[in-house]
Amino acid sequence: MDVNASMIADFADVARRHGDLSLTVLTREGVRDRFTNGVPDEVELLVEVPDYYTPGAVERRVSELLRESSYDLVFAPREGDIVRAARLREKFDIEGQSVESAWAYRDKLDMKRRVAAAGLDVWPSHRVDGAVDFWNAVDELGYPFAFKSRSAWAGETAAFVYDEDCARKAASNCFGRLSADMPARYVIEPMAGSVMYHVDGVRHDGEYDPPQIHQYLERFVKYLEVERGQKPEQVRTALFQYGHTKGLLTDLLVRHLAIDEGLASNRNPSWSPPAARRR
């Protein structure tokens, strides 16, 4: 289950090195056209699912495939698909990450509870399942604070609340879309009050090891090869920035503005985002 042509090519490389693997890929509409040299041979079946981001469509198609054929693995590298892939594994008795483990990865409260149980300090979080929880936490914490979903993308659901007016607006936006008896599954966290840094890596003995950097470079190389159809010498030129550098990422920015914001561009008029994106 994936939505990115470059990453699909990565998995095809793994299958190629393994020698006896074939892949069935479920993705969103328009991904097939991103392969300038055609879909990799290791991808036995590529299914573009209409309305990929709406829960239900992908699960239905995967269930059909799992009933029709035998599969050894179901994997979902996209963060938003982790839990539903785990549910499919448990339904069809396929080895891999369980629903409990998947929720521990996605649910911020459960994640912090497990980390705290291991003896590590965690930033405090207040569970919010309804308006009463919300205002109790506000009265206890005061302002400012962050209000965000326990399991959805925090960057898309977070509200930064600085005063009573902000709090009322955040509460209305959250609880106004729910029935009175439906839990909101949100958290409130106090502001850190200091500069925060994003670190992609591993902390050990007070030092950070950034092992992800090479993965980012490999992903960009794969994008240039697979989606841009560049030859090795062209990839090398782009990677080391010999010559023209302006606009190197423009196509990627245009694409993701279309996906995330629905903004069209005449730079790539043949490509359009899905009719609706829900994450």
C-alpha positions in Angstrom: 0.0 0.0 0.0 1.8 3.2 -1.2 1.3 6.4 -3.1 4.7 7.3 -4.3 6.4 6.0 -7.5 9.9 6.5 -6.2 9.2 4.4 -3.1 7.6 1.7 -5.1 10.7 1.5 -7.2 12.7 1.1 -3.9 10.6 -1.9 -3.1 11.1 -3.3 -6.6 14.8 -3.1 -6.0 14.5 -5.1 -2.8 12.5 -7.7 -4.7 15.0 -7.8 -7.5 17.9 -8.4 -5.1 16.0 -11.0 -3.2 15.4 -12.8 -6.5 12.0 -14.6 -5.9 9.7 -11.8 -4.8 6.8 -10.3 -6.7 4.8 -7.3 -5.6 1.2 -6.2 -5.7 0.9 -2.5 -5.1 -2.2 -0.5 -4.2 -1.8 3.2 -4.7 -3.7 6.3 -5.7 -4.7 7.3 -9.2 -2.1 8.9 -11.3 1.0 7.0 -9.9 1.4 4.7 -12.9 2.0 7.7 -15.1 4.9 8.8 -12.9 7.1 5.8 -14.1 8.9 7.2 -17.1 10.3 3.8 -18.0 7.2 1.8 -17.1 6.2 -0.1 -14.0 9.1 -2.3 -12.7 8.9 -5.9 -13.7 8.9 -7.0 -10.1 5.5 -5.3 -9.7 3.2 -8.1 -10.7 0.1 -6.0 -10.3 -0.3 -2.2 -9.7 -3.8 -1.2 -8.7 -4.8 2.5 -8.7 -7.6 2.8 -6.1 -10.1 5.7 -6.6 -10.4 7.8 -3.5 -7.4 6.1 -2.0 -7.4 8.3 1.1 -10.9 7.5 2.2 -11.1 4.6 4.6 -12.9 1.7 3.0 -11.8 1.7 -0.7 -8.4 0.3 -0.1 -9.5 -2.2 2.5 -12.1 -3.6 0.1 -9.7 -4.1 -2.7 -7.0 -5.6 -0.5 -9.6 -8.0 1.0 -10.6 -9.1 -2.5 -6.9 -9.8 -3.4 -6.2 -11.7 -0.2 -9.1 -13.9 -0.9 -8.1 -14.5 -4.5 -4.4 -15.2 -4.0 -1.9 -16.1 -1.3 0.3 -13.3 0.1 3.2 -13.5 2.5 3.3 -9.9 3.6 1.2 -6.8 3.8 3.2 -3.7 4.4 2.4 0.0 4.4 5.3 2.5 4.6 2.9 5.5 4.5 2.2 6.6 8.1 -1.5 7.0 7.5 -1.8 3.3 6.4 0.0 1.7 9.3 -3.1 0.8 11.3 -5.3 -0.3 8.5 -2.6 -2.6 7.2 -2.3 -4.1 10.6 -6.0 -4.7 10.7 -5.8 -6.5 7.4 -3.0 -8.7 8.6 -5.0 -9.8 11.7 -8.1 -10.4 9.6 -6.3 -12.7 7.2 -3.7 -14.1 9.7 -0.7 -12.7 7.9 2.6 -12.3 9.8 3.6 -8.7 10.7 2.9 -5.8 12.9 -0.2 -6.2 15.1 -3.0 -3.7 15.6 -1.8 -3.2 19.2 1.7 -2.4 18.0 0.5 -0.2 15.2 -1.7 1.9 17.6 1.3 2.3 19.9 3.1 3.8 17.0 0.2 6.1 16.0 -1.5 7.0 19.3 0.5 9.7 21.1 -0.8 8.9 24.5 -0.1 5.2 24.3 3.3 6.0 22.8 4.2 8.2 25.7 2.8 5.7 28.3 5.1 3.0 26.9 8.1 5.3 26.8 7.5 6.5 30.4 7.1 2.8 31.5 10.6 2.2 30.2 11.9 4.9 32.5 12.3 7.8 30.2 11.0 11.3 30.7 8.1 12.3 28.4 6.4 15.7 27.8 3.1 15.8 29.6 -0.1 15.2 27.6 -3.7 15.5 28.8 -6.3 13.2 27.3 -9.2 15.0 25.7 -12.2 12.9 24.6 -14.8 15.7 24.9 -15.5 19.3 25.8 -15.4 18.7 29.5 -11.9 17.2 29.3 -10.8 20.1 27.1 -11.9 22.9 29.6 -10.6 20.9 32.6 -7.2 20.8 30.9 -7.3 24.5 30.0 -8.1 25.4 33.6 -5.3 23.2 34.9 -2.6 24.3 32.3 -3.5 27.8 31.4 -2.2 29.3 28.2 -0.5 28.7 25.8 -0.9 25.0 24.8 -1.1 22.8 21.7 -4.3 20.9 20.9 -3.9 18.0 18.5 -5.2 14.7 17.4 -3.9 11.6 19.2 -3.4 9.6 16.0 -3.8 11.8 12.9 -1.1 14.0 11.4 -0.4 16.5 14.1 0.8 19.1 11.5 -2.7 19.1 10.0 -4.8 18.9 13.1 -2.8 20.9 15.6 -4.1 24.2 17.0 -1.8 26.5 19.0 -4.0 28.1 21.7 -2.8 31.4 23.3 -5.9 32.8 24.9 -9.6 32.3 25.7 -10.8 33.3 22.2 -8.4 30.8 20.6 -9.5 28.1 23.0 -13.2 28.6 22.1 -12.4 28.5 18.4 -10.3 25.3 18.8 -13.0 23.7 20.8 -15.7 24.6 18.2 -13.6 23.3 15.3 -13.0 20.0 17.1 -16.2 19.2 18.8 -18.6 20.8 16.4 -18.0 18.0 13.8 -18.7 15.2 16.3 -21.8 13.8 17.8 -22.1 14.5 21.6 -21.3 10.8 22.5 -18.4 10.4 20.1 -14.9 10.6 21.7 -12.7 13.3 20.1 -9.4 11.4 20.7 -7.3 14.5 21.1 -4.6 15.6 23.5 -3.5 18.9 25.0 0.1 19.6 25.6 1.7 22.6 27.3 4.1 24.7 25.1 7.7 23.8 25.6 8.7 27.4 26.2 12.1 27.0 24.4 13.5 26.3 21.0 12.7 22.8 19.7 14.7 21.0 17.0 13.7 18.2 14.7 16.3 15.4 14.7 16.1 12.5 12.3 18.4 10.1 13.9 19.2 8.2 17.0 20.3 9.7 20.4 22.9 7.7 22.2 25.1 8.8 25.1 24.1 12.4 24.6 25.1 12.4 20.9 23.0 12.2 17.8 23.7 9.8 15.0 21.9 11.0 11.8 21.5 7.7 9.9 18.6 8.9 7.8 20.6 11.3 5.7 21.7 8.6 3.2 18.1 7.4 2.9 16.9 10.9 1.9 19.7 11.1 -0.7 18.8 7.6 -2.0 15.2 8.6 -2.3 16.0 11.7 -4.3 18.2 9.7 -6.6 15.4 7.2 -7.1 13.0 10.1 -7.9 15.4 11.5 -10.5 15.9 8.0 -12.1 12.4 6.7 -12.0 10.1 9.8 -12.3 12.4 12.1 -14.2 14.0 9.4 -16.4 17.5 10.8 -15.9 20.6 8.9 -16.8 23.4 8.3 -14.2 25.5 11.2 -15.4 22.4 13.5 -15.1 21.6 12.3 -11.6 25.3 12.8 -10.6 25.1 16.4 -12.0 21.9 17.1 -10.1 23.1 15.5 -6.9 26.3 17.4 -6.7 24.8 20.6 -8.2 27.3 21.1 -11.0 25.7 23.7 -13.3 22.0 24.8 -13.1 20.4 24.4 -9.7 17.5 26.8 -9.8 14.2 24.9 -9.8 15.7 21.5 -9.0 12.8 20.7 -6.7 10.1 22.7 -8.5 8.3 19.7 -10.0 8.1 18.1 -6.5 6.8 21.3 -5.0 4.2 21.7 -7.7 3.0 18.1 -7.3 2.6 18.3 -3.5 1.0 21.7 -3.6 -1.6 20.1 -5.9 -2.0 17.1 -3.6 -2.0 19.0 -0.3 -3.7 22.3 -1.2 -5.5 21.6 -4.5 -3.4 24.3 -6.2 -2.9 23.8 -10.0 0.1 24.9 -12.0 0.7 25.4 -15.7 4.1 23.9 -15.2 2.6 20.4 -15.3 -1.0 20.8 -16.7 -1.3 17.1 -17.5 -1.1 16.1 -13.9 -4.0 16.8 -11.5 -4.6 15.8 -7.9 -7.3 13.4 -6.7 -10.7 15.0 -6.6 -10.5 14.9 -2.8 -7.8 14.2 -0.4 -8.6 13.1 3.1 -5.9 12.0 5.5 
